[in-house]
Amino acid sequence: MNTDDGRRPRPEHRVVITGTGAVTPLGEGVAALHQRAVKGESGLADGEGRCREFDPHAVLSRKEIHGTDRFSQLALVAAEEATRQAGWADGLPYAPERVMCVIGSVTGGVLTFEEQLTALRRNGADAVSRQTMPMVAPHAAAVQIAVRHRLRGETYCLTSGCASGTQAIGSGVRAIRSGSADAVVVGGAEAPLTNFVRAAYLKAGFMSPTGISVPFDEGRDGFLMGEGAGVLVLESERSAERRGQPVLGEVLGYGASSDAFHVLSSAEDGVAAMDAIRRALADAGVTPDGLSYLNAHATGSARDDRLEVAALRGVLTDALETLPMSSTKSVTGHLMGAAGAVEAIATLMALNDGVAPPTVGLRRPDAELGTLRHVLHATPLRTLPGRRAVGISTTFGFGGHNAVLVLGSGAGTG
């Protein structure tokens, strides 16, 4: 958030990140997400990104597990990691009514929905669980986090296609800047690996029919679906300083727009997508040559990759050719409503570690995308002496939802 005279905004307007948590196909925890990605390891198998190592029992009670869909369980475990890192293990550092929770999701409790629909068809209405509605509802993850941590501020689910997790973060940023909340638990959660969802996306032509698609590769043929959750704790810089909480990084800028074009497709002209990128950079007070890393939305769809790169080139111009760029989806698959949150965390980890993870599996970069600096192996990031590393994470969702974050590392003078 820039000031009119170019000075740094006041501490109460600077939104910092004090906690992160993740459950992804790479494993439980933020460390697994970054370290395995940097090593070039992938969580994809058999054409999808499943959280095979996920075990909610270490964090959640039997009662919590029994009464929640898998997407809520993923969110709860990620939130536990994030809130503990933020120093909330012994209780909230703020009045409960001053802490919000916003979790994005597209499919909500679709796994429970399919299971209960099968029970209804086979055995009649009496076979349907009384827990069905609170487990299926997309807002269930946010509510469950609020209940577990006694968050009494505004709590809701934001659903805006693949941009849901990013826009949840943006909502939290705006709440802290406006003074309507002291802290916000934000992120996204998704567990869409069901027969119904697979069939629907395949029929729509979005998913890879071969199960081997790689972002930016000339042979890509659609996205690979994954599941997971990413959660961040946001606070004002002043609040974090008052309680002596270490800062992991900062949300420097946020920009969003809508194509207003089609319920599923992005607009060919890229005008709205470029607008979202410009807004995020302007909000952060950052120029294209001040960026160290780009975590692209890059789903593995030839059309969508082309439109995204065109929008990026329209704003970043020549800077795009030398900016290290990779896609988290190459190792997790497309996490739908959780994608933006998980990718924001991955971007932050890259900035703090000073190393960009590669687009795993990329062997034949599509020449039609023009000159790009694809990260093919773990790559050190360039930063100016005494300055923080700054990265950009883009999300362009179905329905023309465009959301972009500019993030700063926790180190440097900023």
Order of alpha helices (4+ residues) and beta strands (2+ residues): beta-beta-alpha-alpha-alpha-beta-alpha-alpha-alpha-beta-alpha-beta-alpha-beta-alpha-beta-alpha-beta-alpha-beta-alpha-alpha-beta-beta-beta-beta-beta
